[in-house]
Amino acid sequence: GNLYVVLNVEPHPVFQRRGDDVVVEMQINVAQAALGADVEVPTLEGEETISIAPGTQNGTVLRLRARGVPHLRKSGRGDLLVLVRVAIPTRLSREQKRLFQELGQTLDPEGVLKEERGFLEELRDLLGL
């Protein structure tokens, strides 16, 4: 007779698979999204440092080529897709609120700076970036 093998794959707590590509969500804070930063992201081989460009928007997908699942019956690997999630703080200290209010006064409704000022440097220093 025939032998049938059925495999059930359990979901991974960090990675999702799309074909040979692997997807991982990574949270960054507002300052990292606005100013850019180097952050650690999990890969199948361990942590890797990637650069977040200044002005990165929520939902941006960064592609790390050949960091996914090996292709079957051919050479190479899929990609690691990093889905960036910008975490908006729900609680702010008085100083953080003041700084965000000051920043808000320098932005137009679309979030673009109205004028160049030293505020971003002050915010970067305050947040330790």
OpenMM code with the backbone's topology and positions (N, CA, C; nanometers):
from openmm import Vec3, app, unit

residues = "GLY ASN LEU TYR VAL VAL LEU ASN VAL GLU PRO HIS PRO VAL PHE GLN ARG ARG GLY ASP ASP VAL VAL VAL GLU MET GLN ILE ASN VAL ALA GLN ALA ALA LEU GLY ALA ASP VAL GLU VAL PRO THR LEU GLU GLY GLU GLU THR ILE SER ILE ALA PRO GLY THR GLN ASN GLY THR VAL LEU ARG LEU ARG ALA ARG GLY VAL PRO HIS LEU ARG LYS SER GLY ARG GLY ASP LEU LEU VAL LEU VAL ARG VAL ALA ILE PRO THR ARG LEU SER ARG GLU GLN LYS ARG LEU PHE GLN GLU LEU GLY GLN THR LEU ASP PRO GLU GLY VAL LEU LYS GLU GLU ARG GLY PHE LEU GLU GLU LEU ARG ASP LEU LEU GLY LEU".split()
positions = [
    Vec3(0.0805, -0.1181, 0.0000),
    Vec3(0.0000, 0.0000, 0.0000),
    Vec3(0.0860, 0.1261, 0.0000),
    Vec3(0.0197, 0.2357, 0.0045),
    Vec3(0.0835, 0.3680, 0.0063),
    Vec3(0.1022, 0.4164, 0.1496),
    Vec3(0.2089, 0.4891, 0.1718),
    Vec3(0.2350, 0.5510, 0.3015),
    Vec3(0.2127, 0.7006, 0.2866),
    Vec3(0.1248, 0.7551, 0.3648),
    Vec3(0.0982, 0.8989, 0.3630),
    Vec3(0.1531, 0.9597, 0.4913),
    Vec3(0.2280, 1.0668, 0.4772),
    Vec3(0.2831, 1.1377, 0.5921),
    Vec3(0.2213, 1.2770, 0.5944),
    Vec3(0.1629, 1.3130, 0.7060),
    Vec3(0.1018, 1.4451, 0.7227),
    Vec3(0.1837, 1.5223, 0.8249),
    Vec3(0.2278, 1.6431, 0.7864),
    Vec3(0.3049, 1.7284, 0.8765),
    Vec3(0.2219, 1.8503, 0.9131),
    Vec3(0.2223, 1.8832, 1.0394),
    Vec3(0.1622, 2.0073, 1.0860),
    Vec3(0.2741, 2.0944, 1.1402),
    Vec3(0.2833, 2.2174, 1.0897),
    Vec3(0.3887, 2.3085, 1.1326),
    Vec3(0.3302, 2.4043, 1.2362),
    Vec3(0.3921, 2.4071, 1.3524),
    Vec3(0.3484, 2.4975, 1.4590),
    Vec3(0.3918, 2.6402, 1.4251),
    Vec3(0.3092, 2.7390, 1.4584),
    Vec3(0.3508, 2.8775, 1.4356),
    Vec3(0.4676, 2.9144, 1.5260),
    Vec3(0.5589, 2.9925, 1.4733),
    Vec3(0.6751, 3.0384, 1.5491),
    Vec3(0.6379, 3.1669, 1.6224),
    Vec3(0.6869, 3.1877, 1.7448),
    Vec3(0.6491, 3.3088, 1.8187),
    Vec3(0.7063, 3.4386, 1.7601),
    Vec3(0.8115, 3.4308, 1.6791),
    Vec3(0.8761, 3.5518, 1.6250),
    Vec3(0.8607, 3.5615, 1.4739),
    Vec3(0.8804, 3.4527, 1.4030),
    Vec3(0.8846, 3.4538, 1.2566),
    Vec3(0.7566, 3.3990, 1.1948),
    Vec3(0.7206, 3.4542, 1.0791),
    Vec3(0.6134, 3.4007, 0.9971),
    Vec3(0.6746, 3.3660, 0.8621),
    Vec3(0.6253, 3.2622, 0.8007),
    Vec3(0.6799, 3.2190, 0.6723),
    Vec3(0.5843, 3.2535, 0.5595),
    Vec3(0.6402, 3.3059, 0.4503),
    Vec3(0.5670, 3.3308, 0.3259),
    Vec3(0.6484, 3.2689, 0.2138),
    Vec3(0.6173, 3.1448, 0.1810),
    Vec3(0.6984, 3.0734, 0.0822),
    Vec3(0.8373, 3.0545, 0.1388),
    Vec3(0.9384, 3.0998, 0.0652),
    Vec3(1.0768, 3.0918, 0.1130),
    Vec3(1.1202, 3.2172, 0.1876),
    Vec3(1.0322, 3.3165, 0.1957),
    Vec3(1.0616, 3.4384, 0.2715),
    Vec3(1.0156, 3.4218, 0.4155),
    Vec3(1.0823, 3.4909, 0.5042),
    Vec3(1.0477, 3.4906, 0.6460),
    Vec3(1.0161, 3.6349, 0.6847),
    Vec3(0.9064, 3.6534, 0.7597),
    Vec3(0.8642, 3.7874, 0.8023),
    Vec3(0.8802, 3.7983, 0.9525),
    Vec3(0.9352, 3.9113, 0.9974),
    Vec3(0.9475, 3.9407, 1.1397),
    Vec3(0.9019, 4.0848, 1.1615),
    Vec3(0.8249, 4.1077, 1.2678),
    Vec3(0.7843, 4.2440, 1.3040),
    Vec3(0.8837, 4.2986, 1.4045),
    Vec3(0.9194, 4.4270, 1.3866),
    Vec3(1.0132, 4.4909, 1.4769),
    Vec3(0.9563, 4.6250, 1.5197),
    Vec3(0.9476, 4.6468, 1.6512),
    Vec3(0.8996, 4.7744, 1.7018),
    Vec3(1.0165, 4.8687, 1.7235),
    Vec3(0.9944, 4.9942, 1.6839),
    Vec3(1.0892, 5.1012, 1.7128),
    Vec3(1.0102, 5.2152, 1.7755),
    Vec3(1.0795, 5.3058, 1.8418),
    Vec3(1.0085, 5.4180, 1.9013),
    Vec3(1.0040, 5.5362, 1.8038),
    Vec3(0.9297, 5.6380, 1.8407),
    Vec3(0.9085, 5.7538, 1.7540),
    Vec3(1.0404, 5.8225, 1.7200),
    Vec3(1.1282, 5.8359, 1.8172),
    Vec3(1.2561, 5.9020, 1.7935),
    Vec3(1.3409, 5.8226, 1.6943),
    Vec3(1.3428, 5.6910, 1.7082),
    Vec3(1.4189, 5.6085, 1.6141),
    Vec3(1.3627, 5.6215, 1.4739),
    Vec3(1.2302, 5.6267, 1.4614),
    Vec3(1.1674, 5.6406, 1.3297),
    Vec3(1.1996, 5.7764, 1.2680),
    Vec3(1.1948, 5.8809, 1.3474),
    Vec3(1.2175, 6.0160, 1.2958),
    Vec3(1.3644, 6.0428, 1.2663),
    Vec3(1.4523, 5.9988, 1.3550),
    Vec3(1.5940, 6.0334, 1.3440),
    Vec3(1.6784, 5.9269, 1.2752),
    Vec3(1.6260, 5.8050, 1.2690),
    Vec3(1.7050, 5.6933, 1.2190),
    Vec3(1.7841, 5.6323, 1.3333),
    Vec3(1.8195, 5.5067, 1.3196),
    Vec3(1.8934, 5.4376, 1.4256),
    Vec3(1.9450, 5.3047, 1.3730),
    Vec3(2.0442, 5.2513, 1.4412),
    Vec3(2.0890, 5.1148, 1.4185),
    Vec3(2.0237, 5.0291, 1.5257),
    Vec3(1.9520, 4.9243, 1.4842),
    Vec3(1.8785, 4.8392, 1.5784),
    Vec3(1.9095, 4.6926, 1.5507),
    Vec3(1.8917, 4.6114, 1.6531),
    Vec3(1.9107, 4.4672, 1.6415),
    Vec3(1.7791, 4.4037, 1.5982),
    Vec3(1.7855, 4.3143, 1.5000),
    Vec3(1.6668, 4.2435, 1.4526),
    Vec3(1.6977, 4.0933, 1.4554),
    Vec3(1.6009, 4.0120, 1.4998),
    Vec3(1.6256, 3.8679, 1.4995),
    Vec3(1.6252, 3.8128, 1.3571),
    Vec3(1.7173, 3.7224, 1.3294),
    Vec3(1.7210, 3.6501, 1.2022),
    Vec3(1.7227, 3.5012, 1.2358),
    Vec3(1.7166, 3.4170, 1.1348),
    Vec3(1.7209, 3.2732, 1.1590),
    Vec3(1.8556, 3.2289, 1.2153),
    Vec3(1.9604, 3.3093, 1.1933),
    Vec3(2.0942, 3.2764, 1.2427),
    Vec3(2.1314, 3.3508, 1.3696),
    Vec3(2.0430, 3.4358, 1.4209),
    Vec3(2.0740, 3.5156, 1.5399),
    Vec3(2.0484, 3.6632, 1.5133),
    Vec3(2.0875, 3.7467, 1.6064),
    Vec3(2.0649, 3.8907, 1.5944),
    Vec3(2.1556, 3.9515, 1.4869),
    Vec3(2.1021, 4.0521, 1.4184),
    Vec3(2.1789, 4.1260, 1.3179),
    Vec3(2.1435, 4.2742, 1.3302),
    Vec3(2.2418, 4.3597, 1.3158),
    Vec3(2.2193, 4.5038, 1.3229),
    Vec3(2.1784, 4.5559, 1.1862),
    Vec3(2.0675, 4.6310, 1.1830),
    Vec3(2.0238, 4.6950, 1.0597),
    Vec3(2.0078, 4.8441, 1.0858),
    Vec3(2.0158, 4.9227, 0.9800),
    Vec3(1.9995, 5.0675, 0.9911),
    Vec3(1.8580, 5.1069, 0.9530),
    Vec3(1.7956, 5.1835, 1.0406),
    Vec3(1.6648, 5.2422, 1.0139),
    Vec3(1.6918, 5.3823, 0.9606),
    Vec3(1.6397, 5.4130, 0.8431),
    Vec3(1.6620, 5.5442, 0.7823),
    Vec3(1.5797, 5.6508, 0.8536),
    Vec3(1.6301, 5.7728, 0.8623),
    Vec3(1.5489, 5.8812, 0.9190),
    Vec3(1.4187, 5.8963, 0.8409),
    Vec3(1.3090, 5.9181, 0.9135),
    Vec3(1.1793, 5.9358, 0.8497),
    Vec3(1.1080, 5.8065, 0.8169),
    Vec3(1.1533, 5.6948, 0.8716),
    Vec3(1.0885, 5.5663, 0.8450),
    Vec3(0.9458, 5.5684, 0.8984),
    Vec3(0.8517, 5.5229, 0.8167),
    Vec3(0.7103, 5.5246, 0.8513),
    Vec3(0.6661, 5.3889, 0.9057),
    Vec3(0.5599, 5.3910, 0.9865),
    Vec3(0.4989, 5.2686, 1.0353),
    Vec3(0.4557, 5.1833, 0.9162),
    Vec3(0.4838, 5.0539, 0.9205),
    Vec3(0.4451, 4.9644, 0.8127),
    Vec3(0.5494, 4.9484, 0.7035),
    Vec3(0.6611, 5.0201, 0.7140),
    Vec3(0.7696, 5.0046, 0.6167),
    Vec3(0.8235, 4.8615, 0.6241),
    Vec3(0.8544, 4.8039, 0.5087),
    Vec3(0.9119, 4.6700, 0.5038),
    Vec3(1.0560, 4.6808, 0.4543),
    Vec3(1.1482, 4.6308, 0.5344),
    Vec3(1.2903, 4.6273, 0.4977),
    Vec3(1.3244, 4.4848, 0.4575),
    Vec3(1.3976, 4.4690, 0.3475),
    Vec3(1.4306, 4.3369, 0.2944),
    Vec3(1.5783, 4.3059, 0.3181),
    Vec3(1.6022, 4.1943, 0.3864),
    Vec3(1.7381, 4.1434, 0.4023),
    Vec3(1.7496, 4.0230, 0.3098),
    Vec3(1.8191, 4.0413, 0.2008),
    Vec3(1.8274, 3.9391, 0.0966),
    Vec3(1.9004, 3.8133, 0.1460),
    Vec3(1.8488, 3.6989, 0.1021),
    Vec3(1.9089, 3.5672, 0.1285),
    Vec3(1.9211, 3.5353, 0.2767),
    Vec3(1.8286, 3.5839, 0.3606),
    Vec3(1.8280, 3.5511, 0.5024),
    Vec3(1.7043, 3.4684, 0.5389),
    Vec3(1.6316, 3.4199, 0.4385),
    Vec3(1.5108, 3.3411, 0.4619),
    Vec3(1.5381, 3.1921, 0.4572),
    Vec3(1.4375, 3.1177, 0.4142),
    Vec3(1.4430, 2.9719, 0.4090),
    Vec3(1.5133, 2.9273, 0.2800),
    Vec3(1.5991, 2.8231, 0.2875),
    Vec3(1.6636, 2.7727, 0.1650),
    Vec3(1.5596, 2.7248, 0.0636),
    Vec3(1.5853, 2.7536, -0.0637),
    Vec3(1.4967, 2.7080, -0.1713),
    Vec3(1.5078, 2.5559, -0.1856),
    Vec3(1.3964, 2.4919, -0.2145),
    Vec3(1.3989, 2.3491, -0.2428),
    Vec3(1.4360, 2.3269, -0.3888),
    Vec3(1.5168, 2.2298, -0.4144),
    Vec3(1.5559, 2.1887, -0.5490),
    Vec3(1.6308, 2.2945, -0.6291),
    Vec3(1.6810, 2.3981, -0.5649),
    Vec3(1.7667, 2.4962, -0.6318),
    Vec3(1.8486, 2.5680, -0.5254),
    Vec3(1.9517, 2.6375, -0.5683),
    Vec3(2.0382, 2.7050, -0.4717),
    Vec3(1.9776, 2.8386, -0.4298),
    Vec3(2.0285, 2.8896, -0.3208),
    Vec3(1.9842, 3.0195, -0.2728),
    Vec3(1.8822, 3.0086, -0.1608),
    Vec3(1.8428, 3.1239, -0.1139),
    Vec3(1.7478, 3.1324, -0.0028),
    Vec3(1.6494, 3.2453, -0.0298),
    Vec3(1.5392, 3.2392, 0.0406),
    Vec3(1.4435, 3.3493, 0.0382),
    Vec3(1.4981, 3.4673, 0.1174),
    Vec3(1.4148, 3.5676, 0.1364),
    Vec3(1.4562, 3.6897, 0.2054),
    Vec3(1.3937, 3.6974, 0.3437),
    Vec3(1.4538, 3.7791, 0.4302),
    Vec3(1.3942, 3.8133, 0.5584),
    Vec3(1.3293, 3.9502, 0.5404),
    Vec3(1.1996, 3.9581, 0.5643),
    Vec3(1.1254, 4.0829, 0.5514),
    Vec3(1.0991, 4.1360, 0.6909),
    Vec3(1.1499, 4.2561, 0.7191),
    Vec3(1.1344, 4.3181, 0.8503),
    Vec3(1.0224, 4.4212, 0.8399),
    Vec3(0.9110, 4.3950, 0.9072),
    Vec3(0.7974, 4.4864, 0.9087),
    Vec3(0.8146, 4.5805, 1.0271),
    Vec3(0.8348, 4.7090, 0.9978),
    Vec3(0.8619, 4.8081, 1.1012),
    Vec3(0.7305, 4.8588, 1.1597),
    Vec3(0.7205, 4.8514, 1.2908),
    Vec3(0.6059, 4.9048, 1.3643),
    Vec3(0.6564, 5.0167, 1.4550),
    Vec3(0.6044, 5.1383, 1.4342),
    Vec3(0.6441, 5.2510, 1.5174),
    Vec3(0.5526, 5.2536, 1.6392),
    Vec3(0.6119, 5.2356, 1.7559),
    Vec3(0.5361, 5.2324, 1.8810),
    Vec3(0.5162, 5.3744, 1.9317),
    Vec3(0.3898, 5.4148, 1.9439),
    Vec3(0.3563, 5.5461, 1.9965),
    Vec3(0.3406, 5.5327, 2.1476),
    Vec3(0.4114, 5.6152, 2.2246),
    Vec3(0.4029, 5.6009, 2.3699),
    Vec3(0.2634, 5.6338, 2.4225),
    Vec3(0.2194, 5.5581, 2.5220),
    Vec3(0.0889, 5.5831, 2.5829),
    Vec3(0.1021, 5.6634, 2.7116),
    Vec3(0.2191, 5.6633, 2.7700),
    Vec3(0.2458, 5.7417, 2.8914),
    Vec3(0.3735, 5.8208, 2.8707),
    Vec3(0.3662, 5.9481, 2.9007),
    Vec3(0.4820, 6.0353, 2.8862),
    Vec3(0.5064, 6.1104, 3.0166),
    Vec3(0.6321, 6.1345, 3.0457),
    Vec3(0.6651, 6.2195, 3.1597),
    Vec3(0.6327, 6.3641, 3.1219),
    Vec3(0.6349, 6.4521, 3.2194),
    Vec3(0.6109, 6.5950, 3.1911),
    Vec3(0.7116, 6.6488, 3.0902),
    Vec3(0.8362, 6.6124, 3.1087),
    Vec3(0.9422, 6.6604, 3.0186),
    Vec3(0.9209, 6.6082, 2.8759),
    Vec3(0.8837, 6.4812, 2.8637),
    Vec3(0.8572, 6.4248, 2.7313),
    Vec3(0.7378, 6.4937, 2.6657),
    Vec3(0.6319, 6.5195, 2.7429),
    Vec3(0.5163, 6.5920, 2.6890),
    Vec3(0.5573, 6.7304, 2.6399),
    Vec3(0.6377, 6.8000, 2.7197),
    Vec3(0.6841, 6.9332, 2.6807),
    Vec3(0.7624, 6.9268, 2.5503),
    Vec3(0.8503, 6.8292, 2.5408),
    Vec3(0.9317, 6.8165, 2.4195),
    Vec3(0.8451, 6.7833, 2.2974),
    Vec3(0.7468, 6.6941, 2.3139),
    Vec3(0.6577, 6.6622, 2.2018),
    Vec3(0.5734, 6.7832, 2.1623),
    Vec3(0.5294, 6.8617, 2.2603),
    Vec3(0.4531, 6.9830, 2.2287),
    Vec3(0.5398, 7.0817, 2.1511),
    Vec3(0.6629, 7.0956, 2.1940),
    Vec3(0.7546, 7.1856, 2.1241),
    Vec3(0.7790, 7.1360, 1.9816),
    Vec3(0.7979, 7.0061, 1.9659),
    Vec3(0.8156, 6.9488, 1.8329),
    Vec3(0.6902, 6.9711, 1.7488),
    Vec3(0.5724, 6.9491, 1.8085),
    Vec3(0.4470, 6.9661, 1.7367),
    Vec3(0.4288, 7.1066, 1.6810),
    Vec3(0.4803, 7.2054, 1.7505),
    Vec3(0.4693, 7.3439, 1.7041),
    Vec3(0.5578, 7.3701, 1.5823),
    Vec3(0.6582, 7.2850, 1.5610),
    Vec3(0.7485, 7.3048, 1.4471),
    Vec3(0.7065, 7.2249, 1.3251),
    Vec3(0.6004, 7.1442, 1.3376),
    Vec3(0.5564, 7.0583, 1.2280),
    Vec3(0.4281, 7.1118, 1.1660),
    Vec3(0.4150, 7.0966, 1.0345),
    Vec3(0.2867, 7.1266, 0.9717),
    Vec3(0.1982, 7.0022, 0.9852),
    Vec3(0.0718, 7.0069, 0.9432),
    Vec3(-0.0182, 6.8922, 0.9638),
    Vec3(0.0293, 6.7611, 0.9007),
    Vec3(0.1120, 6.7672, 0.7974),
    Vec3(0.1618, 6.6447, 0.7340),
    Vec3(0.2850, 6.5895, 0.8045),
    Vec3(0.3296, 6.6577, 0.9123),
    Vec3(0.4435, 6.6075, 0.9884),
    Vec3(0.5786, 6.6516, 0.9360),
    Vec3(0.5809, 6.7510, 0.8490),
    Vec3(0.7067, 6.7995, 0.7931),
    Vec3(0.7528, 6.9202, 0.8731),
    Vec3(0.8813, 6.9306, 0.8978),
    Vec3(0.9341, 7.0442, 0.9732),
    Vec3(0.9056, 7.1753, 0.9015),
    Vec3(0.8558, 7.2733, 0.9759),
    Vec3(0.8322, 7.4062, 0.9202),
    Vec3(0.9637, 7.4816, 0.9052),
    Vec3(1.0505, 7.4663, 1.0010),
    Vec3(1.1782, 7.5371, 0.9995),
    Vec3(1.2833, 7.4535, 1.0688),
    Vec3(1.4078, 7.4731, 1.0339),
    Vec3(1.5176, 7.4012, 1.0972),
    Vec3(1.5503, 7.4678, 1.2300),
    Vec3(1.5500, 7.3887, 1.3355),
    Vec3(1.5870, 7.4376, 1.4676),
    Vec3(1.6690, 7.3299, 1.5357),
    Vec3(1.7242, 7.3613, 1.6480),
    Vec3(1.8061, 7.2667, 1.7211),
    Vec3(1.7272, 7.1693, 1.8064),
    Vec3(1.5940, 7.1674, 1.7916),
    Vec3(1.5112, 7.0828, 1.8770),
    Vec3(1.5420, 6.9347, 1.8600),
    Vec3(1.5583, 6.8885, 1.7345),
    Vec3(1.5827, 6.7457, 1.7123),
    Vec3(1.7109, 6.6997, 1.7801),
    Vec3(1.8108, 6.7843, 1.7777),
    Vec3(1.9350, 6.7487, 1.8480),
    Vec3(1.9113, 6.7404, 1.9979),
    Vec3(1.8296, 6.8338, 2.0524),
    Vec3(1.7973, 6.8312, 2.1934),
    Vec3(1.7193, 6.7039, 2.2288),
    Vec3(1.6236, 6.6671, 2.1447),
    Vec3(1.5445, 6.5464, 2.1665),
    Vec3(1.6322, 6.4222, 2.1589),
    Vec3(1.7230, 6.4195, 2.0628),
    Vec3(1.8150, 6.3052, 2.0502),
    Vec3(1.9000, 6.2905, 2.1767),
    Vec3(1.9515, 6.4024, 2.2292),
    Vec3(2.0322, 6.3977, 2.3509),
    Vec3(1.9492, 6.3500, 2.4690),
    Vec3(1.8273, 6.4025, 2.4809),
    Vec3(1.7414, 6.3665, 2.5925),
    Vec3(1.7084, 6.2179, 2.5920),
    Vec3(1.6799, 6.1631, 2.4738),
    Vec3(1.6423, 6.0220, 2.4632),
    Vec3(1.7628, 5.9296, 2.4558),
    Vec3(1.8834, 5.9874, 2.4535),
    Vec3(2.0042, 5.9067, 2.4533),
    Vec3(2.0337, 5.8377, 2.3220),
    Vec3(1.9924, 5.9009, 2.2099),
    Vec3(2.0172, 5.8402, 2.0795),
    Vec3(2.1364, 5.9014, 2.0104),
] * unit.nanometer
topology = app.Topology()
chain = topology.addChain("A")
for resn in residues:
    res = topology.addResidue(resn, chain)
    for name in ("N", "CA", "C"):
        topology.addAtom(name, app.Element.getBySymbol(name[0]), res)
